[in-house]
Amino acid sequence: MPQNPLYKESSAAPAMLDEQILVVKRDELFSQYPAWNGLNKDNIDSFVKLIEQKKEFMPRHLVEEDVTYKQIIPYVVFRYGERYFLMQRQAQASETRLQNKYTLGIGGHIREEDIKHNCIFSWAQREFHEEVKYTDAMSFRPVGILNDDSNPVGQAHLGIVILIQGQTPDIQVKSELKSGKLYNLRELELYQERMETWSQILLAHMLKSPRLR
């Protein structure tokens, strides 16, 4: 897909398009390990180190649909016991291709100012608290790298999937999301067709291997 720098043709607001966001050239990202489709749970540390070494910050409007770059997105999944927090995006979500979709992941673009003094995982934790209300104890760890080149959104993005294990079920969405509720895996299957692609991939993985280890 050709690069499209025109503001009027993008789904994001003009102010967002001026953001300097973290990207890595596709050729650099997959130089050691060939591109795959799905969740890769191997070599997580190597990929994170590669991202930190090869990262660039570019205006969002230059890379929004340029598949020679991958925009790096931490994708945070919350679990309490055997239930996962499923959220629904607003009808007015800035990315029109994801409006009203259900998601298991909280994430977003990493701006240059986001990690001047913090690592990618610290940023992801801050993003989690911006999107949902949860104040109890939790653990926090990466579980895989998510790549999906089967559609235009996935072709330009790469996800670092991070699992938060909560100690209580007291979690709620904030105003950027329409709704959120904890479901077990079988209940999540009822929403699978209405999930965004990344969440469909994660759910398929979890149904085969029930816990994100």
N, C-alpha and C positions, 0 to 999 in steps of 0.2 A: 504494500500500500504506500503511495507516495506521501511525502511530508506535506502537511497542510498547515501553513502558518497564519491563515486568515482568521481573525477574531470572529467575524460574523458567522463562520462555518463551524466554530467550535461549540461544544456543549457547555463549556465552563464560562464563568463571568470574566470580563476583561481584566479586572484586578487580579484574579487568580492566574491568568495567563502570563502575567509579568513575573510571577514567582520564579526564583531560581531553585530548581528541584534537582534532587540527586538522581543521576543516571549513570549507567555503565554501557559502553559499546557492546553490542551483541557479540562481536568477534572476540573481544577480550573475555567476556563472561563465560563463553563456551569454548575457550581455547584448550582447556585441559579435559573437560568432560563434555561430550556432545550433548546438544539440546535434547530434552525429553518432554513428554507430555504427562503431567500428573505431579504427585508429591514425591520428592526425592528425600529420603531420610538419611542418606549417606553423605559424608563429606560436608556436613553443615558448617563446621568451623572453617574449612578451606574456602567455601563460597563466601562466608562473611568476611574473612580476611581479604579475599580477592576484591570484594566490593569496596572495602575500606581503602585498599591500595589503588584501585582503578577508578574510583568515583570521580565524577565531574558534576558541576552544577550548571544547568542551562535553563534559559527561559522556557517555561512550560509550553508556550505556544509553538516553540520550535520542535518540540519532541512529542507532543501530545499524540500524534499519529505517525511518527517516524519510527519504523520498526528496525532501523539500524541501531537504535538504542533501546535499552530496557529501563523503564522507570521502576525504581526499587520501592516496594510497598511492604512494610511490616504488617502482618495480618494476624491479629490477636484473637484467640478463641478462649472463651471462658467456660470452665467445667466445674460443676459442684456435684460430688459423688459420681453417679453415672448419668447425669443430665448435663446438657449443653445449652448455652444461652443463644436462642435464635431471635434475630432482630429483623424488622422490616424497615426498609429505607423509605424516606418521604417521597411523595409524588413529585416534589420540587427539588429532588437531589440534583446537584450541579452536573453530575454525569448522567445525561438523559438515558443512556443505555442501561443504567442500573436503577432507574426510578421504580419504586414500589416493589423491588425485588427483595426476597428474603436473604439474609446473610448470617453465617456463623462467625464471620470475622469483622473485627474493627480495625481499620487501617486508613492510610492516607499517604500522600506524597511527603517526602522528607525535604524540607527547605534548608537552605544553607545555614540559616541562623539557628535551626533546630538542633544541630549537632556540633556547634562550635565548641561547646564545653561538655558535651555528653556523647555517649555512644548511641548506636542505633537502638539498642534495647531500652535504654533510658527514655529515648524519645517515644518508643512504642508504649511504654508504661504511662507516660504523660497523655498520650493520645487516648488510651483506654479510659482514663479518668475524665477526659473531656467529653467523651461520648456517653458514658454510663455513670450511674451513681452506685459506688460500692466502696465501703469504708472498712471492711473487715480484713483479717489476715489472708494472705494468698502467697502461693509460690509461682515462679515465673521462669520459663525456660523455652528455648527454641526446639522445634520438633521436626522441621523439614523446610525444604525449598520448593516452592510451588511454581511450576511453569506450564503454560497452556497456550500453544500457538494455533489453536483451532478457530479462533475468532478474533476480530479486530481489537477488542479490549485486551485480551490476553497477549497478543502479539507484541504489544508495546509495554508490558508490565511483567515484573517478577516479584513473587511474594516470599517473604520470610515468615513462615508460620510459627507463631509463638503461643504456647499454651499457658493460660493462667488457671491454676487449681485453687478455687475458692474454698473457704472454710465455713461459709454460711450461704444460704440461698437468697440473701437480701440484696438483690441487684435489680436496678431499674434503668430504663433508657432516659436520656435527656432529650432536649427539644429537637436535636438534629435527626433523631430517629423516630419513626412512627410508633413502634411497639417493640416489646421484647418479653420473652418468657422462656423458662427452662423446660426442656423436653428430653426424654430418653431417645435412644436411637430409633426405635420402631415408630415413635411418634414423629420424629423428624422425617422419616420416609414419606409421610403424607404431604410434606411441603417441598420435596426434592425438585419437582418439575418447576416450581416457582422460585427456586433459589438462583442466585447469580452463579455463573459457571464455576468459579473457584470453590464456592461452598458445596456445589454438587460433587466436585472432585473429592473434597475432604470427606463428605458424608459417605461416598462410595468406599473410600479407604477405611473409614471407621467401621463400616458394616462388615468388612472383611477382617479387620483387626480392631476390635471394639474400643481399645484405648489408644490415644495418641501417645505412644511411648517414645 
